[in-house]
Amino acid sequence: MISKVCNDIFDSSIRDYHLLDKVDTVICNPFPANGFDNLLYAKNWVDTVQWHLEDIVRNPKIDSEEGLQLKRRIDASNQVRTDMVEYIDSYFLQQYVDIKPKINALINTESPAWAIDRLSILALKIYHMNVEVTRENASEQHVVACSKKLEVLLEQRVDLSKSIDELLEDIANGNKYMKVYKQMKMYNDPGLNPVLYQQ
């Protein structure tokens, strides 16, 4: 099942990042270049770095110039994340290129890659909520509250994983079909963002 592959790779990427826990750590992707596993690991690494950038930028004592640079770095990271999701969808489009959808085939509300993107973020939520559950200096009330949240997140991962596997099975069987729309983010395009093209 593809969801198990995704979850295992995402968990591995998150563990590897936290060996040093520094946003400028250079990725050391253990999977063969140009392979699907490599892409999943790289995708989650980007998500993990961005997670920590989002933490850092919320420091109320951060220098304004440093904060601005971090927000621009986060913006660039979001574009990379979007591009990687589209690479993942391209992989699936190629996988199912010979599948002819049935006449009554349905389209899903989101593509497989965008669901996998949510699975990657969910892996990060689970990791960091577990940190809170096991934090030594946390109050009992905090631990109890976070334990309940962790249970929900784990249940959510089971449900989302099942949904992804079912979606891909439906596509493989012709019961659903993929239709991918490029994100076309306008704020990064100097020709589409009025703040940029009116300079």
N, C-alpha and C positions, 0 to 999 in steps of 0.2 A: 504494500500500500504506500502510495506516494507521501501521505501525511506522516507516516512513521519516519520515512527518510528525511523529510523536512524537519520534523521535531528533533530527531537525533542530531542533525547537522547544526540546527540553530542552537541547541543546548551546548554543543561542542564549541561553537564560535563564541558564545557568551562566556563559557568557562575559560577559554583561551584568552579572551580580552581581559578578564579579571585577574589573570596572573600578574599583570603589571598595573591594570586599572588606570591607564593614562590615555587621553584622547589622541595623542600624537604617536602612539605605538604603531609601528609599521605592520600591516597585516602579513601573516605568514600562513597562507592558504595551503592546507595539507592535501588538497585534491588536485588531480591532473588539470592542467590549464585547458580552457575551452570546453570542459565537461559541465554537465548540469549540476553535479555536486559542488563543483568549484563556484558556480554562479550562486547557488543557495548560500554557501558559506560567506561569500563576498557580500551578498545582499544583507545578511544578518549582521555582518561586521559593521557595515555602514549604519544600520539601524542602531546598533549598540553604541557606537561612537556618538551618534546624534543624540541618543538618550542622555548620555553624560554631558554633552554640550548644553542640552536643555536644562539640566540640573545646575550647571555652572553659571549660566547666564541669569538665573533667578536669584543669585546671591545679591541681597539688598546693598551690600557694601562694594559691589563691583565698580570699577572705574568706568565712566561713561564711554570712553573711547574703546576700552577693551570689550565692553558690552556690545557696542555697535559692530565691532569686528566679529564677535561671536555670532551675532544675529545674521550677519552676512555669510558667515561660514555655514550656519544652519540652513539658510536659504539655498546655498549651493548644494549642500548635502541632500536637501529635499529634491532637487532636480536630479541628482545622481540616483536617489531611491526610485523616482518615477521612471527614469531610463531603465533601471535594472528590472523593474516590474515588467516593462514592455519587452525586455530581452527574454524574461521567463515565459511570457505569453507567446513570443515568437517560437520558443522551443515547443510549446504545446501545439501551436498551429502546425508546425512541421510534423509532430508526432501523429496528428490526426488528419493530415492532408488528404489521405486516400479514403477517409470515412465519408460516405454519402448520407447526410441527414435524412431521416424519414420525413414523409410529407407533413406529418403532424408534429415534427420536432419543435421543441421550445427553446427560447433563448433564456439564459440565466441573468439574474440581476447584476452580477459582476463576473468578470473573467476569472479563470482559475488562478492567475498570478496575483490578482488583487486580493483574493481570499488567502493565498499563501502569504502575502504581505501582512495581513492581519494576524496570521499564525506566528509570523516572526516577531511582531510586536507583543503578542500574547506571551511568547516565550520569555521576553524581557520582563514583562509584568510579573510573571510567575517567579523568575529568579529573584527579582528585587523585593517582592512581597515575602518570599521565604527568608531573605536577609533580615527583614523586619521582624519576622516571627522568631528568629533565632538570635536577635541582637541582645547581648548580655545586659546592657544598661537600660533596656526598654522596660516600661512599667507593665505590670500584669494586665492591666486594662488594654494597653497598646497591643500586647501579644495576642490577647483574646480576639480583639477586633481584626487584627491582621490575619489571624488564623482563619477566621470566617471568610475574609476576602480571598484568601488563598484557595480555600475550598471551592469557591465560586469560579475562580480563574481556572482551576484544574478541570472542573466540570465543563467550563466553556471550551477548553482545549479539546476535550473528548468530543463535544458536539461539533465544533468547527472542523476537526480532523475528519470526522465521519462525513460531514457535508461535502468536504473537498473530494474525498475518495468517491463518494456517490456521484458528484458532478462529473468527474473524469470518466467514471464508468458509463454514465449516461451519454457523454460525448462519444466515447468509444463504440457504444452500441447504436449511435445515431438518434437517440431519444432527445438529445439537446445538441445545440451547435454553438460554436464560438463565433463571436463577432466582437472584434477589438477596436476600440476608439483610442487614438492617440490623445494624450492629456492636453496638449497644446496650452501649457501654462503661459498666460499672457504677461504676467508681471516680470518675467525674465527676458522678454523679447523687446529690444529697443524700438521695434517698429509697432508694437502693440500696447506698450505701457505709456500713457500720455505724460506721466512725470518725466519719462526718459526722452520721448520724441519731441517734447515741447521745450527742451533745454536750448 
